[in-house]
Amino acid sequence: MCILVDVDDEVRHAAELLKALASPLRLAIVLELRAHDERCVHELVEALDVPQPLVSQHLRVLRGARLIEGRRDGREVRYSLVDHHIAHIAGDAVAHVKEPA
């Protein structure tokens, strides 16, 4: 038996936000941006030790979900979190898994 649940737009958008964070690399990017305010792609590649195309792909997902924004700085784009709530969500998730069972 399937029960249809009427979910309002806010809950639906919150679920989309969590879906965008549901990748270890995207979560690591958010945590890196939380720690350093702004990062360009090559800094994220170096910090996370993953290939540049993979970082760029995940940055596109985070931008599409409106969790990060990019600011052009010469030839580079510097990425930052849209607001502090995103940093709290990521930090709280990591803190939660560190809690004793």
C-alpha positions as CSV (number, residue, x, y, z in Angstrom):
1,M,0.0,0.0,0.0
2,C,1.4,3.4,-1.0
3,I,0.4,6.4,1.0
4,L,0.8,9.8,-0.8
5,V,2.2,12.5,1.4
6,D,1.4,16.1,0.6
7,V,4.8,17.7,1.1
8,D,5.1,21.5,0.9
9,D,7.6,23.3,-1.3
10,E,10.0,24.1,1.6
11,V,10.3,20.5,2.5
12,R,10.8,19.5,-1.1
13,H,13.6,22.1,-1.5
14,A,15.2,21.0,1.7
15,A,15.3,17.4,0.4
16,E,16.9,18.7,-2.8
17,L,19.6,20.5,-0.7
18,L,20.3,17.3,1.2
19,K,20.5,15.4,-2.1
20,A,23.1,17.8,-3.4
21,L,25.2,17.2,-0.3
22,A,24.8,13.4,-0.5
23,S,28.2,12.8,-2.0
24,P,31.4,12.4,-0.1
25,L,33.3,14.7,-2.4
26,R,30.6,17.4,-2.5
27,L,30.5,17.3,1.3
28,A,34.3,17.6,1.4
29,I,34.1,20.6,-0.9
30,V,31.6,22.3,1.4
31,L,33.7,21.6,4.4
32,E,36.8,23.0,2.6
33,L,34.9,26.1,1.7
34,R,33.7,26.4,5.3
35,A,37.3,26.3,6.5
36,H,38.7,28.7,3.9
37,D,35.8,31.0,2.8
38,E,36.9,31.0,-0.8
39,R,38.7,28.5,-3.0
40,C,39.4,28.2,-6.7
41,V,39.4,24.8,-8.5
42,H,43.1,24.2,-8.3
43,E,43.1,24.8,-4.6
44,L,40.3,22.3,-4.1
45,V,42.1,19.8,-6.3
46,E,45.2,20.1,-4.2
47,A,43.4,20.0,-0.8
48,L,41.1,17.1,-1.7
49,D,43.6,15.2,-3.9
50,V,41.2,14.4,-6.6
51,P,41.3,15.1,-10.4
52,Q,40.3,18.6,-11.6
53,P,37.5,17.3,-13.9
54,L,35.9,15.6,-11.0
55,V,36.0,18.7,-8.8
56,S,34.6,20.8,-11.6
57,Q,31.7,18.3,-12.0
58,H,30.8,18.4,-8.4
59,L,31.1,22.2,-8.2
60,R,28.5,22.3,-11.0
61,V,26.1,20.2,-8.9
62,L,26.6,22.5,-5.9
63,R,26.1,25.6,-8.0
64,G,23.0,24.1,-9.6
65,A,21.6,23.5,-6.1
66,R,22.5,27.1,-5.2
67,L,24.7,26.0,-2.3
68,I,27.8,27.7,-3.6
69,E,28.6,30.7,-5.8
70,G,31.5,31.7,-8.0
71,R,33.2,35.0,-8.3
72,R,35.5,35.7,-11.2
73,D,39.0,36.8,-10.1
74,G,41.1,37.4,-13.2
75,R,41.3,34.0,-15.0
76,E,40.1,32.0,-12.0
77,V,36.7,31.6,-10.4
78,R,36.7,31.7,-6.6
79,Y,34.0,29.6,-5.0
80,S,32.3,30.2,-1.7
81,L,29.3,29.0,0.3
82,V,26.1,31.0,-0.3
83,D,25.4,31.2,3.4
84,H,26.5,29.9,6.8
85,H,23.6,27.5,7.0
86,I,25.2,25.2,4.5
87,A,28.4,25.1,6.6
88,H,26.3,24.2,9.7
89,I,24.5,21.4,7.9
90,A,27.8,19.9,6.7
91,G,29.6,20.4,10.0
92,D,26.6,19.0,12.0
93,A,26.5,15.9,9.8
94,V,30.2,15.2,10.4
95,A,29.8,15.9,14.1
96,H,26.8,13.5,14.3
97,V,28.8,10.5,12.8
98,K,31.6,11.2,15.4
99,E,29.1,10.8,18.3
100,P,29.3,7.5,20.2
101,A,26.6,5.1,19.2
